[in-house]
Every structure is written in C-alpha cells, then in structure tokens.
Amino acid sequence: MTQTDRSPESFLPLSYVVFHILLALADDARHGYGIMSEVEQRTEGKVHLAPGTLYGAIKRLLKQGLIEELGERPNPELDDERRRYYRLTEFGQKVLQAEVERLGSMLWQAMAKQMLPGNSTRFVTGSG
C-alpha cells in the first residue's frame, strides 16, 4: 500500500524519533547531521538521535513517502558533496500536522484535568 492509499492519521501515533525528524524538516531541508543538531538544540539536549537510529528512520520515511531526498544540495559551494539533504513531502507535512493536532488535543485534555505542573500556560505559550 502506498502513502497515497493511506490517510495521514493511519501513521499515528508517531514515534518520538520520527516526530522529531519530521519536525526538524518542517521549516527547511537538512542533511542527517543537521537534523541531529537541530533536534538536540530545539530540545535543549534532552533528545539525542544516534546516527544508526536516525538513518534507519530516514530510510523508512523515504520508503513511506513522508520525506524525499533533494536532487541537489542547497548550497553546493559551501557543503560536502557526500551529504544527502532531505525535506518533507506534502504528505509528510500532512502526517506531521495530524500528529501535532493529536498531541495538542492530549495536552488540552491534561490541562482540563489540571495535570500540568506549575503554570500550565507556559506549555502553550512557550514562556515560563
């Protein structure tokens, strides 16, 4: 079954590895090390993707049609020619959006039950 035969929701829930890879590619094409670095920086070092884990997931995401390899490097004169760059496909963007909506719904449910520690608005606004 190809990704066009499936709904974005059929891929949910995403593993934390896949979620972080797709999120890293949401705003820009990146090579593997760039994905690892972006995830580590964004999570303040709480999530570290080992190379074997990352590249195994990338292989699956390519096969599933959620990401694609770029035919050319964004800035060839400033980059190593051996690097492969990846970006989200349109379908991958839909899968990521479905997961964000699912996670957001879960967060709101937890907030409604007053299950978040301290000032729960910091999770929604990013402040705190």
N, C-alpha and C positions, 0 to 999 in steps of 0.2 A: 504494500500500500504506500503510495507516495504522499508527501505532505499536502498536496492539493486535494487529496481524498479525505483529509482529516481536518477537524476543527482545531483552532488554537487551544481550546480547553482540553482536548484529548492528550496534550503533552503535560498537563498539570497533575500534581504539583511538580515544579522543577526542583532538582537537587540544588543545594546551595552552590555547588561548583558551577553548574550550568547557569543558574541565576546570575552569579557574579560575572561570568564570561559574557553573557548577553548584555548585561547592564554596562560592562566596560566598553562594549561595541555600540552602545546606543547613540553616542554622540560623535564617534569618529572611528575610522578604520585603524586597526592596530596590529602589530606583529605580536607573537607569543610573549616575548619578554615585556613588551608594552602592556599587554593585558595583565600579566602578573604584577607589574609595578603599579598600574592604575588601581587594581583591586586592593593591594596592600596599602597604598596611600589612602584610598577612599575609606577603608575600614580601620584606619589608624593602626595597622599591623595585626589586627585581630584575625584576619583571613589571609593565609599564605597558600597559594596554589603551587604545588610541586610540579616540576616540568612534566613528569610522567602522567600525572593526573590531568594537567592542562591539555597536553597534546592528545591524550586519549579522548577527552571530552570534545576537543576541536574536531577530531576525526569523525566522531558520532554526529556532531552538529552539522558538519558538512554533508554527511550522508542523509541526514534528515531534512536538509534544505533550510535550516534555520540561519546558517551563515554561509558565506561564499568567500572564496579566495579571490583577491584582486588580481587582475591580469598584469598590472604594472604597479610599481611602488610609488607612493605619493610624492616622494622627493628623492629620485634615484641618485642624484649627485651627492647627497648628504647621508646616504644609507648604505648598508652592507647588502650586496646583491643576493646573498643567500637567504635573507629574511623573506618570509611569506606574510603578507598582510591579509587580514580578514575583516569583513563587515557583515552587519546584519542584513538578511534578505527582508523583503517586505513581509513575508510570512513570519520570519523570526521576530520582527517588530511586533506583529500581532500576538504572538505567543508571549513575548515579554510583557506586553500591555495587559494581557489576560492574567498573568501571574501577579503583576503589580496590583491589579484590581482585587484579586483573591486575597492577597496579603493585606491590602488596605481594609477590606471587609473584616478580616480576622482582627486587625488592630482596633477597629471601631467597636467590635463586639467586646474585646477585652477592656476597652476604655469605659464602655457602658456598665461593666461589672466592677469598675474601679480597681482593676487588677494591675495597673501600671504603677511602679514605684514613684514617689515624689510628685513633681509637677508633670502630669501626663501630656500637657501641651507641647513640651519640648520634643516629643517624638513626632508630632505633626508639623511643628514649625521649624524644627532643626535647632532651636535655641535652648538654652537651659543650663 
